[in-house]
């Protein structure tokens, strides 16, 4: 079975307010809130955005899907 044909794919969600505030100087820095989840490729072909808690901002912010 080919991996690219799977319906459910693993994605990474990253805090958008940390990135906008300039805290994300290096993509691999430890000060960025990231969550790992799965989505159904057929139901949501566009990028996913969820409201999650960011421990670095100390509030609920929008976390958007990023490339791996």
C-alpha positions in Angstrom: 0.0 0.0 0.0 1.2 3.4 -0.9 1.4 6.0 1.9 0.3 8.9 -0.3 -3.1 7.2 -0.9 -4.0 7.1 2.8 -7.2 9.0 3.7 -6.0 10.0 7.2 -2.8 12.0 7.4 -0.7 13.2 10.3 -0.4 17.0 10.5 1.4 19.5 12.7 -0.4 22.6 14.1 1.7 25.6 15.1 0.7 28.7 17.1 0.1 31.6 14.6 0.4 34.4 17.2 3.9 33.3 18.3 5.0 33.3 14.7 3.5 36.8 14.1 5.1 38.3 17.2 8.6 37.3 16.0 9.2 34.6 18.6 9.8 32.1 15.7 13.3 33.2 14.7 14.4 29.6 14.1 11.8 27.0 13.0 13.2 24.4 15.4 13.2 26.7 18.5 11.6 25.5 21.7 9.4 28.6 22.3 6.7 27.6 19.7 3.6 25.7 20.7 3.0 22.8 18.4 0.4 20.0 18.4 0.3 16.8 16.3 -3.1 15.5 15.1 -4.7 13.8 12.2 -7.1 14.9 9.5 -9.2 13.3 6.8 -7.7 14.3 3.5 -11.0 13.9 1.6 -13.2 15.9 4.0 -10.8 18.7 4.6 -8.4 19.2 1.7 -7.5 22.8 2.7 -5.2 23.7 5.6 -6.7 23.1 9.1 -6.9 25.8 11.8 -8.0 25.0 15.3 -8.1 27.1 18.5 -5.8 25.5 21.0 -4.0 26.5 24.2 -0.5 28.0 23.8 1.6 27.6 26.9 4.0 30.3 25.7 1.3 33.0 25.1 -0.7 31.8 28.1 -4.0 31.9 26.2 -6.1 30.1 23.6 -4.8 31.0 20.1 -5.3 29.8 16.5 -3.0 27.0 15.5 -2.6 26.5 11.8 -1.3 23.5 9.8 2.3 23.7 8.7 4.4 21.6 6.3 6.5 18.9 7.8 
